[in-house]
């Protein structure tokens, strides 16, 4: 298969262009000097939609090939010059436009100029702007569908967006945040018909934007500018569907905009494992439970080596969600603005799990079989807000705050048994574990910015506070047995209560002094104080009475104080900018185990250098280098000296003597993107080096009881590389993309006091091909391949590998103007060295959309998930101490039938309403 894909890639990339008729010419200024990189666009005369476009060469020459017959418009634009328009009819013969002289645009526009034709793209110094009316969309399309049609913008299969090769980190609406930094909320819920323009730019950090000093923290951002008529009314979509196996799905998005305010509501209800909202609160809660259930049983692994899920959806059980969010923004005046959002999420999960694990010791191995089921519920509310006030031309104040509260519940039943290679029993355990909890958090953040009379001199002050509290109450009923010369049985019946309270304060100050033209020197200082109190009270239940267990109960206080000071130099020039500096950090960790009257103290000192460099060769052509260092303190779970016996055969205990990690990170990126030829080359390299890396120490006793505790291990290294190339095949009207990637990591682990070095090599290839003309048919097909090899310094015979290969096809077909067929097929195959089984999961889903009224507001939907009924919940996980296969319950085949309605209600504007083509 790989040879076939590589051969296919070679054929596509070396295809000889077919000679065809064309449109050509030359662009110059009034002095006959050639204008390089002028935008030459070919538009359909009927609706001004984009047909093709190129840029002029260094000699001002352009050539448009593969032109479709018909009435066309040629538009030529160049910054600082008036636009050139020409109507023409192409009948198949080459058209020579000759030398075209552009006139300088010396007049500043004082009034609205209405043109008969729309420019598809405009290139500013820092922003690329797309005219949405120049790109054909269908009724019911959302912003994501519009973005797929924009040159230079790519929407990945998971819904994430790339613009000119970089991941989009923010999606704004009319320059304002929309439900925080979750980009998918805007792209999947806003109607494409409401968008007038799409702008792509690099958003600077608040500090860089205010001070002018580059800090390398730019974020690729998309801003959606609404049509003027959409700013005085409401619009949205409501959808409801039901089907077989009691499956249901409901979704609503309603937006009410006005010139100075905006309010949006989005809602979701389903039992088909769809999540459109952040699961941060749920994951945080489950992570805490996971730490209490470490090892076997219903362990929830949130770290590395989390296994490879098979199937194409979330395979962690069957989920049901009810969620809603509200976003509100208000411009009080030209100086003060406010934006906020709130989410409510009620999440249910039913999970059944079957795990087969082979455990490795230095000179032996044994097997474990684990069966378990759990059901959980998380009800959470979270919010965020931002208030910005420009006190004067020299002063800004920014206030942010986020927070939330929630309640959580998990009930689990597990049974596991360990066997020797001759199938004789080692130990077994049956446990019932029920836990419930409540939590809240509040994080206010205040920033004050001040400019001084001297140009470039500024000051920034920041103050931040974090408050959080969690209460958990758990009941454990466990029966376990050890098998040797005689059978030893034990029983645990306990009530476990814990309370975790955290308060932290952070203060930072920065003073920026100009040091020549566009050169700056930054002096910074700051401190933060993190204080945590963790109380765990364990009670043995004896004759229905609660007897306090002093050996397992712990009261632990942690105070972590970090002081830092830094110096950084920055230079911003026309083609490049760079910054270099360092900061010195002094950290003091003080822990106290109150019930033992034990104090634990530690001091850390580090010099942390940083370097940033960026060079712009031209529009869409750049090189970036970033080196930074950081000191990472141990987490509270890793530090707390609490014996966790939720699984009596797998015990976890924190280590209050842990030291900080010292991390070095280096990244380099090179990108060259030609927006007119749709061709991109991207290469990146990343390397990491961690001193005092925190890993787990595992000790297995004579009864095969595992005790896990975090320790500072030896240094760890990692590296990765990626090369990506995409290009059209114009004669075939196709677009191809190939990605090569590799990674290597080298780390250490400690098992029964024996250090073992683990080296992992990975390599992968992605290839995709799709059609370029997507008016009626849109097809994407490809392959993803990845292989990982692991090697160990001890037990070298346990070296292993796994491979994953995914073949995928997705497409849509328009039957006239009213019916759309969409389909998606993935086939995932997985193979691992320690298993003879070759897992293969084909997953096929299809949907049909039919509009039933002339306005296309109402549509019928029908969809089927897992047509072949082959979805499987299988994950494989391997490391030095074990290999395992885990099987969970997943969604099977179901059908859904529903209705969807586009809600529209706009006030007529008092001014002129401009229509382009046949769209608003």
N, C-alpha and C positions, 0 to 999 in steps of 0.2 A: 504493500500500500504506500509506504513512504517513497519508494522509487518512482511509483506512478505519479505521486503528487509533485515530487521534485521535477520530473520530466515535464509534467503539465505546466508547472510554473515557468520552466525554461522556455517552453514553446510560446507561452503567452507573452513573456517579456521580450522575446526576440522576434515576434511577428513582424514581417515586413509590411509597411503601410501600403494600402492599395491606392493607386493613383486615381484621383477623382477631381472633379471640377471644384473651383474655389473662388473666394473673394479676397482680393489683396490690395494693398496700397501702402502709402508712406505718410507719416505724420511729422510735421515740422512746425517751428514757430515762424514769426514774420521775417526773421533773418535767415531762414532756410536751415536753421540748426535742427538736427533730428531730436525728437522728444522720446526718450527711452522710458519704458514701463507705462506708457499711456494705456488706458483701459479701452479696448475695442469690443463692444457688445453687439450681438445680433439678436434682435427681438422679433417675435411674431407680431405682425401688424394688426391682427385681430384683437389681441388682448394684452399686448406689451409683455407677454411672458418671455423669459429668457430661453433662447435657442442654443446659443454658443457664445463663447467669448475667449479672447486671447489678449496678450499684452505685446507692445511693440518691442523690437530688439534695440540694441545700442545704436543702430543706424536708423531707427524710427520705422522700420518695415514691419508689417503685420500680414498674416495669412490665415484665413479661416477655411478649414477643409470640411468635407462631409456635410455640405449644406443641403438642406431639404428644399425642394421646389416650392414656390409660393411667394406671397407678398411679405416682405420683410422690412425691418428698420435697422439701420446701422447707427449706433451711438458711440461717440468717442469722447472720453473725459480725461482731463489731466488737471491736477491740483494747480490753481491759480489761473486757469484758462477757461473760456466759455465752452460749454458743451457743443459738440457737432452732431447734427442729425441728418440722415438722408434716407428717403424712401426708395425702395427698389423692388423689382420683381425678378426672382431667380428662376430661370427656366432650364438650368443644367449646364450652361456655358460659363466659362470663367469670366468673372467681372473684375475689371481693373479700375479701381477708384482713383488711381494716380496719386499725386502729391496733395495732401490736405493740410492747409495752414490753419492752425488754431489761433484765435484772437485772445489776447490777454484780458482777464477779467479785472478791470481797474475800478469798477464801480461797486460800492457796498450796497447790498440790497436794502431798500428802505420799505418795501411792501411785499405782499405775497405774490409770487409769480406762479401762475397755473400753467402747467405744460400738458400737452395732449398725451405725452408718453412718460413712462416712469423709468428711472434709472435703476437697474437691478442691484448694483453695488456701488458704494462710494468708499474711497480709501482716504482717510484722514491720516494725520501724523501718528496718532496712537489708537485709532478706532477704525474698525471695518463695519460699515452699515449696510444692511440688506433691506431692500424695499419688499415687504412681504407680498404686495400685490403682483409682483413680477414672477412669483413662483406659484404654480397651480396647486390648489388644495381642494379637498373634497368636503362636502357637508359632513359635519360631525367630527372632522379632524381636530386633534388637540395640538398643542405647541410642539410636542415631540414629532408629530408627522411633518410639520413645517420645517423643523430643524434638519430632518433627514434630506431635504431637498436643497439645502444651502451649500454652495461650494465652500469647502474648507471645514465644514461642521460634520461630525460623525456621531451617530447615536449607537452605542454598543447594545448588545443583546440584553444586558441586564438593566438598560435604561440610563446608564451613565452617559455623559456627553463629553466629547472632545472637540476643541476648536483649534485649528491650525496645529494639531499634534499634541496639544496640552489638555489635561483634564480640567473641565469646567468646575469650579468650586463654589460659585455663587450664581444664582439666577435672580435678577432684580426685575421688578415690574414698575415702570416709570421711575427708575432710579431708586426705588425703595425696596427694602428687604421684604420677602414674601415667605412667611412661615420659617423664619430663621435661615439656616444654611442648607436645608434639605432641598437639593436642586430638583429632585423628581416630583415634588409636590406641584411646582409650577408647570413643568413640562408635561405632566400626565393629567392635569386637571383643568388647565386654562384652554379655552377654545382658540384654535388657530385663527378663526375668522375675526377675532377681536384685535389682532396684532397689526399695527401699521409698519413698524420697523423693528429689526433685530440688530442690536449693536454688540460687537465683540471687542473687548479691551482687557487690559491688565489692571486690575484694581489694586491700588497701593494700600498699604496698611494706614491706619489712622495717623500714626506718627509720621510716616514718610510723606503722606499727603499734606500734612500741616507744616512740617519743617523743611521739606524739599530734599532731605537727606535720604538717599536710597539705603534700604536695609535688606534687600533681597527677599522680602516677604510678599511680593506681588502675587495675586491670585487671578487666574484666568476667569473672566466674568462675562456673562451674557445679560444684557438689559433688554427687556421687552417693552417697547413703546406702544401704548394702546392707540387705536384710532380715536380721533377727536370725538366722534359720535358715541364711542363706548365709554366715555368718561362721565356721562350724565344719564346713567340708567343701570340696569342689572342684566346679567347674563349667567348662564351656567348649564348644567346637565344633571338630570336625574335618571337613575337606572335601577330596575328591579328585575330579578330573575330567580326562578326556582326550577327544580328538576328532580331527577331520580336520586335514590338513596338519601332523601331528605336534604339534598344540597341546596343552598341558597346564596345569593349575592345581591347586595344593595349598595349603591354608591350615589352620592350627591355632591355637586359643586355649584355654589351660588355666589356670585360676586356682585356687589353694589358699589359702583364708583361714582365719584364726583370730582370736580377739579381740585378740591383741597382735602378730600378724605377718601378712604377706601376701606371697605369691609368685605371679607370673604369667609365663607363657610365651606368646609369639606367634611363629608361623613362616609363611613364605611361600615358594612356589616356583612359577614360571610362566614361560612364554615368550610372553605376550600383552601385554607393555608395561605391566603393573600394577606400581606402586611404592607401598607403604604405609609406607616408612621414609624417613628423611632422606637426601638425596643430597648432603649438604654436602661430604663428603670427595671424592666423585667430581667434583662441580662445581669444587672447589678445584683438583684435579689437572688437569681439562680446561681450566680457565681459564689455568693456567700454560702448557699446550701451546698454547692459543689465542694467547697473547701471542707464542709462538715461531713462529706460523704466520700472523701478521697479514697482512691484505690479501686476496689471492685464494687459490686453492687450497682446502684444507680448513679455512678459517678458522672458528673457533668464536666467535661474537659473544655475549658475556655482558653487554654494556652496553646503552645505550639504542639505539633503532632496530633492534632485533633481528629485525625482520620479523614478519609476521603469518602464523602457521601455519594452513593450511586443513585441514579435517577435524576430528574431534572428539576425537582422542586424541593422545598424544605422537607426533609425526611424525618425530622424529629417529631414523629407522631402525627395526630390529626388535630388541627387547630381551629378554634372558633374565635372570631374577633368582632368587637363592637367599638368603634372609635369615632371621634369627632374633633374637629379643630376649628378655631376662629382666629382670623388675622385682622387686625385693625391698624390703620395708619392715618395720621392727621398732620397736616401742615398748618400750624397755628398762625404763622406769618412767615416772612422770608428768612427769619433768623432761627425759628424754633420748629422742630418737627418731632413727631412721636410715632413709634411703630411697636406693635406688640402681637403676641400670639399665645393661644392656650390650647392644650391637647388633653383629651380625656380618652383613656384606652382601657377596655375591659377584655382581657385575653385569657382564653382557656386552652389547655393542651392535655390530650390523652396520649400516653406513650406506653407501648409494650416493647420490651427489649430482650433479646437473646444473644448472649456473648459467649463465644468459644475462644479461649486464650491459651497459648503455649508460653509458659514462663521459663526463663533461662537463669540458671545458676552457673557458677564457674565450671563445675564438672558434672552437672546434671540438669535435668529439665522436668517439669511437671505440668499438668493440664488443669485448667479451671473452666467450669461451666456455670454461667450466671444467667438466671432468669429474673425478670422484674417487670413491674408495671407501676405507673404513677399517673396521677392527674393533678394538675396545678391550675391556679387562677391568680391573675395579677390585675388589680384595679389601680390605675395610676392617673394622676393629674399633674401636668407640667406646664410651665409658662416661661416666656421670656419677653423682655421689653427693652427698648432703647429710646432715650430722650437726648436729643442733640440741640444745643443752644449756642448760637454765635453771639456772645455778649457784646462784642465789638469787632472791628476789623483786626484786632490783635489778640482776642481772647475767645477760646472755645471751651465749652463744658460738655462732656459726654457721660451720661449715666446709663449703665446697663444693669439688668438684674435678671436672673433666672432662678427657678426653684421648682419644687414639686412635692407631692405627698402621695403615698400609696399604701395599699394593704395587699398582702400576699398569703397564699396558702399552697401547700404541697403535701400530698399523701402518697406514700410509696410502700410497696410490698416487694421484697427481694428474697431470692433463695440461690445460694451458690455452693458449689462443692469442688474440692481440689482432689486430683487423682495423680498417682504415680504412673509411670509409663506402662506398668503392668496392670493398670486399672484398679489398683487397691486404693482405698480412701486415705486421704491425709487429714482433711478437716471438712466441715460443712457448717453452714450458717443460714438461719431463717430469721428475717427481720421485718418488722413493721415500723415505719418511721413517718410521723406526722409532724409538720411544722407550720406555724403561721406567724406572720409578722406585720409590723407597721413601720413606716419610715417617712421622714421629711427632710428637705434640704432647702437652703436659701443662700444665694450667692450674689450679693450686690457688688458693683464695680464702678468706681468714679474716676474719670480722667479730666485733668485740667491742662489746657494748652495755652502758652503765652508767647507772643512774639514781641521783640523789643524794637526800639527805633533803628538800631543798626540792622541793615538788611542781612538776613540769614541767621541772626542770633535768635534763639528760641529756648524755651524750657517746657518740659512735660512732666507732670506729676500724676502718679497713679496710686490709688488705694483700693484694696480688694479684701473682702471678707467671705469666708465660707463657713456655713453652719449646717451640720447634718446630725441626724439621730435615727437609730434603728433599734427596735425591740423585737426579739424573736422568742417564741415559746414552742418547745418541741417535746414529743413523747417518743421514747424508744423501747421497743419490745423485741429483744433478740435472744435467740437460742442457738448455741453453737457447740460443736464437739470436736475433739482431737482424737485421732486414731494412731496408736503406736502399739506397744505390748498390751495396753489396756485402753479402754475408751474413757475419756474424760469429758464430761459435759458441764456446761456453765450456762447461766441465764442472766440477762441484764434487763431490768425493768426500771426505767428512769424517766424523770421529768427534767428537762434541760432549759434553763432560762438564760438569756443573754441580752445585754444592753450595750450599745456602742454609741458614744457621743463624741463628736468631733467639732472643733472650732479652730479656724486658722485665720491669720491676718497677714497681709502682704502690703508693703510700701515700696515704691520705686520712684526714682527721680532721674531725669536726664537733662543735661545742659548742652546745647549745640552751639558751637562757635564757628562762624565762617572762616575759612583758611585759604583765601584766594577765590578765584572765580569757580563756582560750583564745586568747591572743596570744603569739607566740613570736618570738625573734630568734635566727638561726642564723649562727654564725661558722664558716667552713670553710677548709681549706688542704690542699694536696696536691701531689704531684709524681709523674711517671712518666718512666721512662728506657727507650727502645727501642733495642736494639742489633742490627744485622744484619750478617752477613758473607756475601757472595755471591762465589763463585769460579766462573768459567767458563773451561774449558780446551778450545780447539779444536785438532784435529789433522788436517792434510791427509794423506790416504792416497795415497802415491806408491810404486808397485811393492810394494804390500802392507806398506809400512813407514809408521809414524805419525810425521809431521814436525810439530813444534809450530808453530802459527800465532800468532805474537806480536801481529799486528795485530788479530785478532778475540778474543783471550783477554783477560779482564779480572778483576782482583781488586778488589772494591769493598766498603768498610766504611761503614756508616751508623750514626750515633748521634744519636738525637732525644730531647732532654730538654725536658719541659714542666713548668713550675711555675705553680701557680694558687692564688688566694686569693679568698674570696667572702663576701658578706654578704646575708642574706635575711630579710625580715619576713613573718610568716604570721599570718592571723586566721581562726578557724573560728567561725562563728555558726550559729544554728538554721537559717536559710534559705540562707546563702551561706558560702563560704570563698574566700579569695584569698591570693596570695603574690606578692611582688615583690622583686627583688634584682639583683645583678650579681656577676660574678667577673672578676678580672683574670688574664690568662694571658700568661706569658713563655715563648717556645719558642726553642730553639737547635738548629739542624740542622748537623751536621758530617759531611761525607763525604770519603772519601779513596780515590783511585784508586791503589792501591799500585804497580802496574807502570808508572805514569806519574809517580809521586811528586807527585801533584796533590792539593791540599786544597781542598775546597769548603765554605764556611761561610755560614750565613744566620741572622738573628735576626728573630723575629716577636713583636710585642706587640699585645694587643687587650683591650678592655673589652667584656664579653659580658653585656648585660642580659637579664633574663627577667621575665615577668609571667604569672600564672595567676589566672583568676577563674571561679568556678562558682556558679550560682544555682539553687536548687531551688524551683520554684513549687509543686510537689506531687509525689505519687508518680508517676514516669514522665514528669515535665514539668520540663525543665531547660534552662539555657543555659550554654555553656562557651566561654571565650576563652583561648587559649594563644599566647604570643609567646616565642620563644627564639632564641638565637643560638649559633653554634658555629664553631670554627676547625678545618678539616679539612686534615690534612697529606697530601702526595702519597703514593701507594702505592710500595712498593719497586720494582715493575715499571716504574712511570713514572719513577723516579729513576735506575735503574741504567743507566750509560752503555755499554750493550752493543749491538753491531750484531747483529741477528738476521737471518740470511740463509737461514732454512729455506725460504722462497720467494724465489729470487733476483730475481724481478721485483717483489716487494713487500717492502721492507726496513723493519724497525722498529728505532728507537734511542731509549733513554730520555734524559731530560734532568735531570741532577743539579742544575740551577739553578732548579728550580721553586719557587714560593712557595706558602704555604698559601692555601686558599680561606677566605673569611669569609662565612658563610651566615646569612641572616635568614629565619625561618619564622613565619608567622602563620596561625592556624586559629581558626575560629569555628563552633560547632555549636549548633543549637536542635532540641529534640525534644519532642514531646507525644504520649504514648502512653496510650490508654484500654484497659486490659487487659480490661475487661468488655464493651466494644463492639468489640474487635478492630480498633480504628482507630488509625493512627499517621501523624504528619506529622514529617518530618525534613528539615532543611536544613543545609547546611554550605558553608563557603567557606575556601579555602586560598590563600595567596600566598607566594611565595618570591623572594628577591633574593640573588644570589651575586656577591661581588666576587672578582676574580682567579680566575675560573672556569677550570679546567683542561680544555682541549680539545686536539684534534689538529691539528698543522700538516702539510699534505700538499704535497710537492713532486714534480712529474712532469717527468722530464728528456726530452731529445730522442729517447731510445729508449723512452719511455713507461714507464720504471721508476719506481714510486711509492716514496717514502721518507716514512715517517710518524714523527712525533716529538711528544710532548706539550708544550704551552706554556701559559702563563697568558694567557688571552684577555681580552676586554672583559667588562663586567658582564653577567649573565644574569638575566632575570626570568621568572616563571611564575605562573599563577593558575588556579584551578579552582573550580567550583561544582557543587552537587548538591542536588536536591530530590526527595524520595521521599514518596509517599502511598499508604497501603493502607487498604482498608475492605471490610467485608462488604456484599453485596447480599442482605439477609435474605429478601425475598420469593422470590428465585431460589435461595437457599441456596448462594451463591457468594461467593468472596473475590477481590478484584482488587488489583493493585499496579502503580503506574506510577512510573517514575524518569526524571527529566530531568537531564542532566549536560552540562557544557561545560568547556573548558580552553583556555588560550592560553599559549604560551611564546615567548620572544624571546632568541636567542643569536647567537654569532658564530663563524665558522670562518675558517681561513687556508689558501688554496690558491694555490700559486706566488706567495707574498708579497702576495696580494690579499685584504683583509678582506671578508667577505660576511656580511650580517645575514640570519638566517633567522627567520621568524615562522610559527608553526604554530597554526592554529585547529582546535578539535575540538568536536563536539557529538553527543549521543547520546540515545536514548530506549529504555527497556525497558518492556515491558508484559506482564503475566501475569494469568491468571485460573485459578482452581481451585475445585473443589467443597469444601464445608465438612464434609459428613457423609461420613466415609471408612471406615465399617465394612465395606462390600463393594466400593465403587468409589472409586478415588483417581485423579483426572485433573488434570494441570497443563499448560497450553498458553500460548504467548506469542510475543513477537517481541523481538529486540534489533537496534537499528540504530545505526550510528556512521559519521560522516563526518569526515575530516581534510583540511584545506587548508593547503598550504605555499606561502610567498611568500619571494622572495629579492631583496635589494637589488641585487646584480649578476645578470646574466642573467635579467632579469625574465620572459623568455619561457619559462623552465623551471619556472615555478610549476605545481603539480600537486595532485591530490586523489585520495583513495581512499574507497570506501564498503564497508561490511560489513553484511550483513543476515542474521540468523539467525532462522528459524522453528523452534519446538521444541514437541514434545508428549511427555509421559511419563505413564504411568499403570499402575495395577495393578487386577486384577479377581479377586475371591474366588469360586471355584466351590464353594459349600458350605463345609465346615470344613477340607478336606484338600487343595485344589488352588488355587494362586495363579498367575495369569498376569501378567507384567510386560513392558512394552514401552517403548521410548525411540526417538524419531525426531527428528533434527535436519537441517535443510537450510540450509547456509551458502552465500551467494553473495557474490562479491567483484568489484569493478570499480575500475580505476585509470586515470587520465587518459592515461598514457603507453602503455597497452596496449589494443588493441581487443578482446582476449579477455575474455569474461565467464565467470569461473570459478564453477561451481556444484557443490557437494558434498553429496549426500543420504546420510545415514548412519542406518541403522535396525538396532536390535538388540532381541532379545526373549528372554525366559527363562520357563520353567515350573518350578514347585516343587510336588511332590506328596508328602504325608506317607503313609507306608505302615504305620504301627503306631498303636495307640490312644494311646500315651503321647506321640506326636509327637516322638520322639527321632530317628527315622530318616526321611530324606527323599531322594527322587530329584530330580535337577536336570537340566534340558536348556536350553541356550542357543545362540543363533546370533548372531554378530557380523557386521555389514555385510551384511544380507540382500540388498540390491540390488547388492552387490559394486562400489560406486562410491567407496570411500574413496580420497582423494588426498593425497599429501604435497607441498603447494605453499605456498611463502611468498613474499611480495613485500617488498622492502626499498627504501627510497628516501631520499636526502638530497641535499645540494647537489652532491656530486661524482659520483653515479651513481644509476641505477635498475636494479634487478635482479629477476629471477624465478628462484626456486630450486625444484627438484623433487627429492624424496627418496623412497626406497622406504618403504612403509608396510605395515601388516597388511591383508590382504584378508579375504574372507569365510571363516569357519570355524565349525564346530559343536563344542560341548562337551557331554558327558554325564557325570554324576557322582553321587556319594553324599555326603550330609552327615549327621553324627551329633552330637546334643547330649549332652554328657557331664555327668552330674549324680550327685553323691554327697554327701549331707549327713548329719551326725549329728543325732540327735534332741536338741533342747534340753531342759535339765533343768527349765526354767520353763514358763510358759504359752505355747503357740503360737497366735497370733491370725491368723485367716483373714478376708479381706474378700471377699465375693462368692464366686466360684468359683475364685479364685486364691490362691496361697500368700501 
